[in-house]
């Protein structure tokens, strides 16, 4: 385990899940013996009986003995019909058990907690990570405590409670919920699954990159558009594709395109300024796309590395573009995305046309059923109504 902030190196049994020197300012990277893993990796993956995230256990920090029983990962990759040049695919991770890509990280978190004999696991979340953790914890015998901002979508809060998790509502936004969760975990000795403090969460999420590549017959797309809030998903996508290169499975990286809401654009400003992940001022978040509404991304080191090291870009889109993208994606491809997830498709459209020989993947990270209120409140459905036809 190597800290990307201070460069300290630890063995896994020397630290918990964050750098003891840097804590919230650092970010641990798990490093494997890629030369050893490369031998038989593809054959091992293809010998698995199930198409899910656990077919990549050789590059994950746990064993199959402790994994939750729910089928996680193995989401479909669709080719989207579109009028422009190039080819566009949709990776629909809304098909996971709780309806979001965050199930990949939460499944790993519960597996690690079970392996350690942990009794209580907690997370701060605007909804998706919390619902995922509550889902994966259900029936495990592990107590689940969620710190959620009062502004979280009511659908997500209902989902969390339905799974039996305890919910602590925190005044403010994600950043306040994160601080409350971090303090409670330190005080009570709970396992903290929160993005940006638990470096293992990137490991679960990186499996989406392995799947995309495998579904494309081990070919790499030219670009992948990823919604960015806290930064963990975009950082994990980079790590997954980079590990495939390190193992010699692929020969190049896709250009990773991070997409942020214009009202929550910390990473975009950091990338544009070029002064590193800690330089920009954290501004109050102002976007209706709740799952990417974050003033200070906690995984900003990995999020900036993902775009810079892959030769990608950060793109910003406004809320109107995001809600329009929900409709366009649903009507052209049958995939119903929540606002934060639809931002990735809005980012593709904002960025511009692909070259005729380019292939892009749009990563849909959450189901539209998770934030019906946001869609209804946006007015985009009313604006899209067609007059009734008169029939003789």
Buried (B, 14 or more C-beta within 10 A) or exposed (E): BBBBBEEBEBEEEEBBBBBEEBEBBBBBBBEBEBEEBBEEBEEBBEEEEEBBBBBBBEBBBBEEEBBBEBBBBBBEBBEBEBEEEBBBBBBBBBBBBBBBBBBBBBBBBBBBBBBEEBEBBBBBBBBBBBBBBBBBBBEBEBBBBBBBBEBBBEBBBEBBBEBEBBBBBBEBBBBBBBBBBBEBBEEEEBBBBBBBBBBBBBBBBBBBBBBBBBBBEEEBBBBBBBBBBBBBBBBBBBBBBBBBBBBEBBEEBBBBBBBBBBBBBBBBBBBEEEEEBEEBEEEEBEBBBBBBBBBBBBBBBBBBBBBBEBEBBBBBBBBBBBBBBBBBBBEBBEBBBBBBBBBBBBBBBBBEEBEEEBBBBBBBBBBBEBBBEBBEEBEBEEEEEEEEEEEE
